[in-house]
Amino acid sequence: MRFWLCMKVQILDCKVFRSELLLIEKSKVLKIAGITDIFEWVDADEDELEDFDMAQLDYESIYQEVLEISPGMKDVIDYVRNIQAARLGEYDYYLKDIHTDSPNKEFAENRLFDMSMRASVKSALYHYKKTGVDIEDTFQEACIGIIMATRKYNDNVMRLFPSYVSMWMRQVMDRNGFSI
């Protein structure tokens, strides 16, 4: 058994309410933050936490809505459904291999792309609803945004990678005339 700190952080973003679960090893937290009275300590196996999906969205309903709009995206949606969600620290782990000549570079690029595909489906649906442009086209533009973000991200970027990817997806869709 390892001790993990579980703290619910509630973020009110416009009208969207979401919760994120932060998992931090106990010994490291005690060194970094002495404020332990607001945290709840729990016992958990690392295996239990490994596959925890930190996204609080109902992606299945998003996938169903996309399939109702464009049944031709069934193969893509099936592929995205089977992608394992990003685990805690996984983005940082793979980002270090992207801009080096690491033997894992290609795998890291592919994994970062795959981890971001759920967000691209969500962004494509949002832009389809907002602009009426074909959802398959907006999905392709969102995927180009993922590739651009992966290539341009570096240590000087002061954002988390998923936020950076979202910004690039929006920018590519807007730049190519997919916005009002």
C-alpha positions as CSV (number, residue, x, y, z in Angstrom):
1,M,0.0,0.0,0.0
2,R,1.2,3.5,-0.8
3,F,-0.2,6.6,0.7
4,W,-1.8,9.1,-1.7
5,L,-3.2,12.5,-1.1
6,C,-6.6,13.0,-2.7
7,M,-7.8,16.5,-2.9
8,K,-10.8,17.7,-4.9
9,V,-10.2,21.0,-6.6
10,Q,-13.4,22.6,-7.8
11,I,-13.1,25.1,-10.7
12,L,-16.0,27.3,-11.8
13,D,-15.3,28.1,-15.4
14,C,-18.1,30.3,-16.8
15,K,-21.1,28.0,-16.5
16,V,-19.1,24.7,-16.6
17,F,-18.4,23.1,-13.3
18,R,-15.8,20.4,-13.2
19,S,-13.7,18.6,-10.6
20,E,-10.2,17.3,-10.9
21,L,-8.6,14.7,-8.7
22,L,-5.0,15.4,-7.8
23,L,-2.9,12.4,-6.7
24,I,0.4,13.2,-5.0
25,E,2.8,10.9,-3.1
26,K,2.6,11.7,0.6
27,S,6.3,12.1,1.3
28,K,6.7,14.6,-1.5
29,V,3.7,16.7,-0.4
30,L,4.9,17.0,3.1
31,K,8.1,18.5,1.9
32,I,6.4,20.9,-0.6
33,A,3.3,22.0,1.2
34,G,3.0,22.0,5.0
35,I,-0.8,22.6,4.7
36,T,-2.0,19.0,5.3
37,D,-5.0,19.8,7.5
38,I,-7.3,20.5,4.5
39,F,-6.3,17.2,2.7
40,E,-7.7,13.8,3.1
41,W,-5.3,10.9,3.3
42,V,-6.3,7.6,1.8
43,D,-4.7,4.2,1.2
44,A,-4.6,3.1,-2.4
45,D,-2.7,0.7,-4.6
46,E,-0.9,2.3,-7.5
47,D,-2.8,-0.1,-9.8
48,E,-6.1,1.3,-8.6
49,L,-5.1,4.8,-9.5
50,E,-3.3,4.0,-12.8
51,D,-6.3,3.9,-15.0
52,F,-8.3,6.6,-13.3
53,D,-9.6,9.0,-15.9
54,M,-9.3,12.6,-14.6
55,A,-11.6,14.0,-17.2
56,Q,-15.0,14.7,-15.7
57,L,-16.8,14.8,-19.0
58,D,-19.2,12.2,-20.3
59,Y,-17.3,11.5,-23.5
60,E,-19.7,8.7,-24.5
61,S,-22.6,11.2,-24.9
62,I,-20.2,13.4,-27.0
63,Y,-19.4,10.4,-29.2
64,Q,-23.0,9.5,-29.6
65,E,-23.9,13.0,-30.6
66,V,-21.1,13.1,-33.2
67,L,-22.2,9.7,-34.6
68,E,-25.8,11.1,-35.0
69,I,-24.5,14.0,-36.9
70,S,-21.9,12.1,-39.0
71,P,-22.3,8.3,-39.1
72,G,-19.2,8.2,-41.4
73,M,-17.0,8.9,-38.3
74,K,-17.9,5.6,-36.7
75,D,-14.4,4.1,-37.3
76,V,-12.7,7.2,-35.9
77,I,-15.0,7.3,-32.8
78,D,-14.4,3.6,-32.2
79,Y,-10.7,4.2,-32.3
80,V,-10.9,7.2,-29.9
81,R,-13.1,5.2,-27.5
82,N,-10.4,2.5,-27.2
83,I,-7.6,5.0,-26.4
84,Q,-6.5,4.8,-22.8
85,A,-7.0,8.2,-21.1
86,A,-3.9,10.1,-20.0
87,R,-2.6,9.1,-16.6
88,L,-1.2,11.4,-14.1
89,G,2.1,12.8,-15.3
90,E,2.0,11.0,-18.6
91,Y,2.1,14.2,-20.7
92,D,5.2,15.4,-19.0
93,Y,6.8,12.0,-19.3
94,Y,6.3,11.9,-23.1
95,L,7.0,15.6,-23.8
96,K,10.6,15.2,-22.7
97,D,11.2,12.8,-25.6
98,I,9.6,14.9,-28.3
99,H,12.4,17.4,-29.0
100,T,15.3,15.1,-28.6
101,D,16.7,12.3,-30.6
102,S,15.3,9.7,-28.2
103,P,14.5,6.3,-29.6
104,N,11.0,6.8,-28.1
105,K,10.3,10.0,-30.0
106,E,7.9,8.5,-32.6
107,F,6.0,6.6,-29.9
108,A,5.9,9.7,-27.7
109,E,4.5,11.8,-30.5
110,N,1.8,9.1,-31.3
111,R,0.8,8.7,-27.7
112,L,0.5,12.5,-27.2
113,F,-1.6,12.7,-30.3
114,D,-3.8,9.8,-29.2
115,M,-4.3,11.3,-25.7
116,S,-5.4,14.5,-27.3
117,M,-7.9,13.0,-29.7
118,R,-10.8,13.0,-27.3
119,A,-10.4,16.7,-26.9
120,S,-10.4,17.1,-30.7
121,V,-13.7,15.3,-31.0
122,K,-15.2,17.6,-28.4
123,S,-13.7,20.7,-30.1
124,A,-15.0,19.5,-33.5
125,L,-18.5,19.1,-32.1
126,Y,-18.4,22.5,-30.4
127,H,-17.3,24.2,-33.6
128,Y,-19.9,22.3,-35.6
129,K,-22.6,23.6,-33.3
130,K,-21.2,27.1,-33.4
131,T,-20.5,27.4,-37.1
132,G,-22.4,24.7,-38.9
133,V,-19.2,23.6,-40.8
134,D,-18.9,19.9,-41.6
135,I,-17.9,18.1,-38.4
136,E,-15.4,15.8,-40.3
137,D,-13.6,18.9,-41.6
138,T,-13.5,20.5,-38.2
139,F,-12.2,17.3,-36.7
140,Q,-9.4,17.2,-39.2
141,E,-8.5,20.8,-38.4
142,A,-8.5,19.9,-34.7
143,C,-6.1,17.0,-35.4
144,I,-3.8,19.4,-37.3
145,G,-3.9,21.6,-34.2
146,I,-2.7,18.7,-32.1
147,I,0.2,18.1,-34.5
148,M,1.1,21.8,-34.4
149,A,1.0,21.9,-30.6
150,T,3.1,18.8,-30.3
151,R,5.8,20.3,-32.6
152,K,5.8,23.7,-31.0
153,Y,5.5,22.9,-27.3
154,N,8.7,23.5,-25.3
155,D,9.8,24.2,-21.8
156,N,9.3,28.0,-22.3
157,V,5.5,27.5,-22.8
158,M,3.8,28.5,-19.5
159,R,0.8,26.3,-19.9
160,L,-0.1,22.7,-19.3
161,F,0.1,20.7,-22.5
162,P,-3.7,19.9,-22.7
163,S,-4.5,23.6,-22.5
164,Y,-1.8,24.4,-25.1
165,V,-3.3,21.7,-27.4
166,S,-6.8,23.2,-27.0
167,M,-5.5,26.7,-27.9
168,W,-3.8,25.3,-31.1
169,M,-7.0,23.4,-32.1
170,R,-9.1,26.5,-31.8
171,Q,-6.4,28.6,-33.6
172,V,-6.2,26.3,-36.6
173,M,-9.9,26.0,-36.9
174,D,-10.4,29.8,-36.7
175,R,-7.5,30.5,-39.1
176,N,-8.9,28.2,-41.7
177,G,-12.3,29.9,-41.8
178,F,-14.0,27.5,-39.4
179,S,-15.4,30.2,-37.1
180,I,-18.1,32.9,-37.4
